[in-house]
Amino acid sequence: MKFRTRAIHVGNERDPLTGAVVRPIHLATTYVQPGAGEWGEFDYSRSGNPTRKALETTLASLESGCGALAYASGMAAIHGVTMLLSAGDHVLAGTDVYGGTYRLLHKVVNRAGIDVSLAPATDLDAFEAAIRPETRLVWIESPGNPLLSITDIAACAEIAHRHGALLGVDNTFATPVLTRPLELGADIVMHSATKYLGGHSDVLGGALVVRDKELYDRLYFLQNATGAVLAPLESFLCSRGIKTLELRVREQCRTAQRLAEWLDGDDRIARVLYPGLPDHPGHAIAARQMDGAFGAMLSFEVAGDFAAAKRVAESTKLFQLAVSLGAVESLIEQPASMSHASYDRDARLAHGIRDGLIRLSVGLEDFEDLQGDLDQALAWISQAGGRHLA
């Protein structure tokens, strides 16, 4: 079956008891067993739940994995991956990563005796040079957050495996509609299911998908032992959202492409970061690695400073000032003060996240309405600003 068909049917088979085309939500926390010491498929909801299993079955199919695990949040899923590590191990991550990931690695994981370093994943030579003998996990995002950098996933997989490390990919921005990292050699795919998978700003969740049964078993043990599982209602909402995932993502991508092209020609904008633009440094890789579109996230820098970006972000009407992304509503935010505020300022600037940067999550509104909203928010910026940022 094609992707769109699997998103609707795999894991969502009709209820065998009633014939209902939508399966019931199983809220039970415990399950009667056939006998003492004899275990059925489900025993306690932390260890497994029918509604959660349905979602995990769908995700494994869409990401071409052997199995999936649904977590209480995207950060819980990333934390689940880091629990594979031991004191003395090293994590290498790309420089263009979500602020919450940066915070987890640098302010929580490192307290367990695990060393962490960042290197630009877009520069494969520099990235490989940052790997150490004790590196056990390589972590990347493509497109990256918030600079929309593009990383060659297959090349990173080859590098990681040559050095005995696992490759984990945060695929939240691309979704399996556009990129399937396991097919490119990655070991683990992570999603903040809060974003495109749920798609309606009403579910908090995360997921891991893997291609190796032994690795799946290790992650399942850790999840069951620590308990950060997705609840039944959230699992149901996420499964419902996935049924329209491809339709939503492709339409959002079309609008994002048009907005990026319009902003790229506007003198009030200093720089537009979108892999669908031909002059984006990762455009060729994205065209090869992403399936027919370049995502619905874009960032741009206004011709000004922190205050200028803040004023623009606070002046939109349709683009709502909020963190998160990937839902039907368009959102706007200033990474320096919002999604990436967990960075120390010097580190944030060193990694290219400047004060004038604005990030957009393009929703399903009409292009002309979104264009008009941005235009009025930018109206006060002097036309003489030009593209002058270094």
Beta strands, then each sheet from edge to edge (+ up, - down):
strand 1: 67-71
strand 2: 90-94
strand 3: 115-119
strand 4: 135-141
strand 5: 166-170
strand 6: 188-192
strand 7: 206-210
strand 8: 269-273
strand 9: 297-302
strand 10: 320-321
strand 11: 331-333
strand 12: 357-361
sheet 1: 1+ 7- 6+ 5+ 4+ 2+ 3+
sheet 2: 8+ 9- 12+ 11- 10-
end
